[in-house]
Amino acid sequence: MGERRLARLNGEFDVRVERRFLEIHPETPGEGRPVSELGYPPDQWARMMENLERMGKAEGIVFSERTFTTNSHKALLLAEATKDEGSVVFEALNEGLFRAYFTEGRNIGDPQVLRDLAQAVGVPAGRLEQAWSDAAYGERLARDHAAAAEIGITGIPFFIVDDRWILEGAVPVEMLREAAKKIPAGKS
């Protein structure tokens, strides 16, 4: 949702987006685990999911019922490596990962799911294998995780505007617009 809301500002502002990834539950096993094990009381989880569905509907996003969570580490490594393929392939993968997990309820911690998805959006097979074997991609994720922890980021998405303002979560487009208005002319 954050990305769709941010995209609406492209017509009003010269927005530069740099994607960084943050693994939220690294302790989750590759096969995933039931959301009931995340520690949220059932009524709180239900409210969170109702809110997510409501916001998604406003953005034209369909969310499936979430009964399990996945380990996103391999997906994040793949996304980090796919940045090197250019914006068209990266954006296709980004949208594909989102849709696979949130709309289709697929386990994006499963290497075969990721292989199928990468192939479907045009990520070269060599890039996928490189994502999982080249330590540089893991180092980038670790660097971004440490940087986020240093400034107190715990959730996604988050937006750092003009190196001064941190907006965390699915913030309303108006809040993004107000932050963008505060950026000095010529800077984005």
C-alpha positions in Angstrom: 0.0 0.0 0.0 2.8 2.4 0.8 4.3 2.0 -2.6 0.9 2.6 -4.3 0.4 5.7 -2.2 3.9 6.9 -2.9 3.4 6.4 -6.6 0.5 8.8 -6.6 2.8 11.6 -5.6 5.0 11.1 -8.7 2.8 13.4 -10.6 3.0 16.2 -8.0 6.6 15.8 -6.9 10.0 14.6 -8.2 10.1 11.6 -5.9 13.3 9.5 -5.7 12.7 6.1 -4.2 15.5 3.9 -2.9 14.2 0.5 -1.8 15.7 -1.1 1.3 14.5 -4.3 2.8 13.8 -5.2 6.4 13.2 -8.8 7.5 10.6 -8.7 10.2 10.5 -12.2 11.6 13.8 -13.9 10.7 13.2 -16.6 13.3 10.4 -18.0 11.1 11.3 -21.4 9.6 11.4 -21.8 5.9 8.2 -23.7 5.8 6.4 -20.9 7.6 4.4 -21.0 10.8 0.9 -20.3 11.9 0.2 -16.6 12.6 -1.2 -17.7 16.0 2.4 -18.3 17.0 3.3 -14.6 16.4 2.0 -13.8 19.9 -0.9 -11.5 19.0 -4.1 -12.0 20.9 -6.7 -13.2 18.4 -8.9 -10.1 18.7 -6.0 -7.8 18.1 -4.9 -9.9 15.0 -8.5 -9.8 13.7 -8.6 -6.0 14.0 -5.2 -5.6 12.3 -6.4 -7.8 9.4 -9.7 -5.9 9.1 -7.8 -2.6 9.0 -5.4 -4.0 6.4 -8.3 -5.3 4.3 -10.1 -1.9 4.5 -6.9 0.0 3.5 -6.3 -2.5 0.7 -9.7 -2.1 -0.7 -9.2 1.6 -0.9 -6.0 0.9 -3.0 -7.5 -1.8 -5.1 -5.6 -4.5 -3.4 -7.1 -7.9 -2.5 -5.8 -9.6 0.6 -6.3 -13.3 1.3 -6.9 -14.5 4.8 -3.5 -15.0 6.4 -3.2 -18.1 8.4 0.6 -18.5 8.3 3.6 -16.3 8.0 6.7 -17.1 6.1 10.4 -16.6 6.3 11.2 -13.8 3.8 15.0 -14.1 3.8 15.4 -15.8 0.4 12.7 -13.5 -1.1 14.5 -10.4 0.2 17.9 -11.7 -1.1 16.2 -12.2 -4.5 14.7 -8.7 -4.5 18.1 -7.2 -3.5 19.9 -9.1 -6.3 17.1 -8.2 -8.8 17.8 -4.5 -8.3 20.8 -5.2 -10.5 18.5 -6.3 -13.4 16.9 -2.8 -13.7 13.7 -1.2 -12.7 11.3 -3.1 -15.1 12.3 -6.6 -13.8 12.7 -5.4 -10.2 9.2 -3.8 -10.2 7.7 -7.0 -11.7 9.3 -9.1 -9.1 8.3 -6.8 -6.3 4.7 -6.8 -7.4 4.8 -10.6 -7.9 6.2 -11.2 -4.4 3.5 -9.0 -2.9 0.7 -10.7 -4.9 2.0 -14.2 -4.2 2.1 -13.7 -0.4 -0.7 -11.3 0.3 -3.3 -12.1 -2.4 -2.6 -15.7 -3.3 -1.4 -16.9 0.2 1.7 -18.6 -1.2 4.8 -19.3 0.9 7.5 -17.0 -0.4 10.0 -18.8 1.9 9.7 -21.8 -0.4 12.6 -21.8 -2.9 10.5 -23.4 -5.6 7.8 -20.7 -5.2 10.5 -18.1 -5.6 12.0 -19.9 -8.7 8.6 -20.0 -10.4 7.9 -16.4 -9.6 11.3 -15.2 -10.7 11.0 -17.1 -14.0 7.5 -15.7 -14.6 8.6 -12.1 -14.3 11.9 -12.4 -16.2 14.6 -12.7 -13.6 17.4 -14.6 -15.2 18.0 -18.0 -13.5 21.7 -17.0 -12.9 20.6 -14.0 -11.0 18.3 -16.0 -8.7 21.1 -18.5 -7.9 23.5 -15.6 -7.4 21.1 -14.0 -4.9 21.3 -17.1 -2.7 25.0 -17.7 -3.0 26.7 -14.3 -3.2 27.4 -13.1 0.4 27.2 -9.5 -0.8 23.4 -9.6 -1.0 23.2 -10.9 2.6 25.6 -8.2 3.7 23.4 -5.5 2.1 20.4 -6.9 4.0 22.3 -6.9 7.2 23.6 -3.4 6.7 20.0 -2.1 6.1 18.7 -4.0 9.1 21.4 -2.4 11.3 20.7 1.0 9.9 17.0 0.6 10.5 17.6 -0.6 14.1 19.9 2.4 14.7 17.1 4.8 14.0 14.3 2.8 15.7 12.6 1.3 12.6 10.6 -1.8 13.5 7.9 -2.0 10.8 7.4 -1.9 7.1 7.0 0.0 5.0 8.9 3.0 6.2 9.8 6.2 4.5 12.7 8.5 5.3 12.0 11.9 3.8 14.8 14.3 3.1 17.0 12.5 5.7 14.8 14.0 8.4 11.4 12.6 8.7 10.5 8.9 9.3 7.1 7.8 8.4 6.4 4.2 9.4 3.6 1.8 8.3 0.9 2.2 5.8 0.7 6.0 6.2 -2.1 7.9 4.4 -1.1 9.5 1.1 -1.9 12.9 2.6 0.9 12.4 5.2 3.3 11.5 2.4 2.2 14.6 0.5 2.8 16.9 3.5 6.3 15.4 4.0 7.1 15.9 0.4 6.0 19.5 0.5 8.6 20.2 3.2 11.5 19.1 1.0 13.5 22.1 -0.2 13.2 22.9 -4.0 15.6 21.0 -6.1 15.9 18.1 -3.6 13.9 14.9 -3.7 
